[in-house]
Amino acid sequence: ILSRYPPSQVKDERETLSLLSSHFVYTCATRYTVRKAFAQGDRQVWMYVLEHALSYKQFWPKKVAHCNTKVCEYTDLILLFHSMSVKGYHYSPEEQALADSMARYIGNFVHSGDPNQSGKDYRCQHNGRSLADSPIHW
């Protein structure tokens, strides 16, 4: 572990611990799940990696101010659900394109089972109609 996550030579090792724990909680669990799915014959597994820190640096609360310059968990949800506008902030043009692409991929996946295929081949049917054509009440 020390060779993969060497000490940073400073007194504060929170960043190293954060990286190690993120890899343990997210990366290792994801790999385990994917391997299990493949072992059971499921070959259609879709994943994504987000490597974009938000451009609006004051978005995060002070207790997680380190997220102003790094990608933190939930950043994908902020983009996917267009949550910045709820707080009165605006995406950069690049972030807007990224957020729209993410929503399209997730929508495609929900409708067709494949993030790269449009929702034309709906799997969800009710009384012979696609659920995507029915009004949805949340």
Secondary structure, DSSP 4 states (H G I P E B T S, - for coil): -TTTS---SSS--HHHHHHHHHIIIIIIHHHHHHHHHHHTT-------------S-TT-S-GGGGGGGSS--TTHHHHHHTTGGGGGT----HHHHHHHHHHHHHHHHHHHHS-TTS-TTS---EETTEEGGGS----
